[in-house]
Amino acid sequence: MVKGDSTLSMNLRQYYVAGRKLPSETDLNPAIYRMKLFATDEIRAKSRFWYFAKRLNKIKTAHREIVSVEEIIEKNTDHVKTYGISIRYETRNGMTNMYREYRDTSLCGAVGHMYQDMAGRHRVRAETILIICATPLLHETVELNQNL
């Protein structure tokens, strides 16, 4: 990667987005749903939240509200860690599950690498990727077997 060229990286950020149905006469205190999402800015994080909430929780467009949006900032980004990312994505034949490992200084950087890698190797659009789980791995559990 060319140093200083910001067009080659995704610049993702991690957000906690919480939303719920609007209170009504039948349900005065509706459940609040909270998701951890990766997006380039706050507006795309909200949009991504409603994309998943509509499918998972049956919340209609006219009867919803965002309760909070918080950006998660990682504290220790001074050394390289290995992250394991479980994803699900759409192909021409249906849904595919996959587990990948990436090395980076931050989780957002590893997710950005994952998006770039999936676009290059599997021709997957970023909109079709659902990140199920993304966690830092201990040194003993690393299963990296690809060239970095």
RAMOCOR-V87928 format. One record per backbone hydrogen bond with DSSP energy under -1.0 kcal/mol. NH is the residue of the N-H (numbers start at 0). CO is the residue of the C=O. Records with the same first field share a line. If there is no record, write none. Layout:
NH = CO / CO
This chain:
4 = 1
7 = 4
12 = 38
14 = 36
15 = 69
16 = 34
17 = 67
18 = 32
19 = 64
23 = 26
32 = 18
34 = 16
36 = 14
38 = 12
44 = 40
45 = 41
46 = 42
47 = 43
48 = 44
49 = 45
50 = 46
51 = 47
52 = 48
53 = 49
55 = 51
56 = 52
64 = 19
66 = 17
67 = 17
69 = 15
71 = 13
76 = 74
80 = 103
82 = 101
83 = 134
84 = 99
85 = 132
86 = 97
87 = 129
88 = 95
90 = 93
95 = 88
97 = 86
99 = 84
101 = 82
103 = 80
109 = 105
110 = 106
111 = 107
112 = 108
113 = 109
114 = 110
115 = 111
116 = 112
117 = 113
118 = 114
119 = 115
120 = 116
121 = 117
123 = 117
127 = 124
128 = 125
129 = 87
131 = 85
132 = 85
134 = 83
136 = 81
